[in-house]
Amino acid sequence: MSRARFVECFGGIFENSPWIAERAFDLERGPAHDTANGVHSALTRVFRSASEAERLGVLNAHPDLAGKLAQAKRLTDNSTAEQASAGLDALTDAERASFESLNAHYVSKHGFPFIIAVRDHDKAGILAAFQRRIDNDREAEMSEACRQVERITELRLKDLLP
């Protein structure tokens, strides 16, 4: 696979962060990387070895859950499908207000949006995780958000590859 094709295929796996696929292409790769798990390993190595500022950029590339981008239908195709899978595209007014309040408080406290692999949860589970994690300190929450990003990318890759 050429570099351009690799980035075309995998540049959107980490939300709006094609630089991860660009760097992963430059890693030593072999037949073990011809699967979802293999590509995930390469991409994740790049993400984990990135600077804190670069990882923060990836976190900030993620949209708020059920936020203004979703309402305006301006999410990436992956994010739209993921949020819909948990019912976040069909919230009541009260639920939407709760998400908006939690999102605002979370971003104000941590400096990046709340991130969770929504396909692993239902709406109630997402709200419970939101409420549980919002009081974490920034370091713990950045670590958890990065783990969640890695899980999101794993699920996205498994949709594409064996």
C-alpha positions in Angstrom: 0.0 0.0 0.0 1.4 3.4 -0.9 1.8 6.1 1.7 -1.0 8.2 0.1 -3.4 5.2 0.1 -2.5 4.3 3.7 -3.2 7.8 4.9 -6.4 7.8 2.8 -7.6 4.6 4.4 -6.5 5.2 8.0 -6.0 9.0 8.3 -9.5 9.4 9.8 -9.3 6.6 12.3 -8.1 9.0 14.9 -10.6 11.9 14.7 -9.3 14.5 12.2 -5.7 13.5 12.9 -4.2 12.2 9.7 -0.7 12.9 11.0 -1.0 9.7 13.1 -1.4 7.5 10.0 1.4 9.4 8.2 3.8 8.6 11.1 2.6 5.0 11.4 3.3 4.4 7.7 7.0 5.3 8.5 7.2 2.6 11.2 8.6 -0.8 10.5 5.6 -2.8 9.4 5.2 -6.4 8.3 2.5 -9.1 7.7 1.4 -8.9 11.3 0.1 -5.4 10.5 -2.2 -6.6 7.8 -5.2 -6.9 10.2 -7.2 -4.5 12.3 -5.2 -5.3 15.4 -1.9 -4.8 13.5 -2.9 -1.4 12.1 -4.3 -0.5 15.5 -0.9 -1.4 17.1 1.0 0.9 14.6 -1.4 3.8 15.0 -1.6 3.5 18.8 2.2 3.4 19.1 2.3 6.8 17.3 -0.4 8.2 19.4 1.2 7.1 22.7 4.6 8.4 21.7 3.3 11.8 20.6 3.8 14.8 22.8 1.2 15.7 25.3 0.3 18.7 23.1 -0.3 16.4 20.1 -2.4 14.0 22.2 -4.4 16.9 23.5 -5.0 18.0 19.9 -6.4 14.6 19.2 -8.7 14.8 22.2 -9.8 18.3 21.2 -10.6 17.0 17.6 -13.4 14.9 19.2 -16.8 16.5 19.2 -18.9 17.0 22.4 -21.3 14.1 22.9 -24.7 15.2 21.6 -23.3 18.7 21.2 -23.8 21.6 18.8 -21.9 19.8 16.0 -24.2 16.8 16.2 -27.3 19.1 16.2 -25.9 20.9 13.1 -25.1 17.6 11.4 -21.4 18.5 11.2 -19.8 15.4 12.7 -17.6 13.1 10.8 -19.4 10.0 9.4 -17.7 7.8 12.1 -18.8 10.1 15.0 -22.4 10.4 13.6 -22.8 6.6 13.4 -21.2 6.1 16.8 -23.3 8.7 18.6 -26.4 7.3 16.9 -25.6 3.7 18.0 -26.0 4.9 21.7 -29.2 6.9 21.0 -27.5 10.2 21.3 -29.1 11.4 18.2 -32.6 11.1 19.7 -32.4 12.8 23.1 -35.3 14.4 24.9 -35.0 18.1 25.6 -34.1 17.3 29.3 -31.4 14.8 28.2 -29.9 17.2 25.7 -29.8 19.9 28.4 -28.1 17.5 30.8 -25.5 16.6 28.2 -24.9 20.2 27.3 -24.4 21.1 31.0 -22.0 18.2 31.6 -20.1 19.0 28.4 -19.6 22.6 29.4 -18.5 21.8 33.0 -16.2 19.0 31.8 -14.4 21.1 29.1 -14.1 24.0 31.5 -12.5 21.7 34.1 -10.3 19.5 31.9 -9.6 21.5 28.7 -10.9 18.9 26.3 -14.2 17.2 25.6 -15.5 14.1 27.4 -14.5 11.1 25.3 -16.0 7.6 25.7 -16.3 4.7 23.3 -20.0 5.1 22.9 -20.5 1.8 21.1 -19.5 0.1 24.4 -22.4 1.8 26.3 -26.0 2.8 26.2 -27.2 6.4 26.9 -27.6 5.7 30.6 -24.2 4.2 30.9 -22.6 7.2 29.1 -24.3 9.6 31.5 -23.2 7.5 34.5 -19.6 7.5 33.2 -19.8 11.2 32.5 -21.0 11.9 36.1 -18.4 9.6 37.6 -15.4 10.9 35.6 -16.2 14.6 35.7 -14.6 15.0 39.2 -11.3 13.2 38.2 -8.2 15.3 38.2 -6.9 16.4 34.8 -4.1 13.9 34.6 -6.3 10.9 35.4 -8.9 12.1 33.0 -6.4 12.8 30.2 -5.2 9.2 30.6 -8.7 7.8 30.6 -9.7 9.9 27.6 -6.6 8.6 25.7 -7.6 5.0 26.5 -11.1 5.8 25.2 -9.7 7.2 22.0 -7.7 4.0 21.5 -10.8 1.9 22.0 -12.8 4.1 19.5 -10.0 3.6 17.0 -9.9 -0.2 17.6 -13.7 -0.4 16.9 -13.4 1.7 13.8 -10.6 -0.4 12.4 -12.5 -3.6 13.1 -15.3 -2.2 10.9 -12.8 -1.9 8.1 -10.4 -4.8 8.4 -10.5 -8.5 9.5 
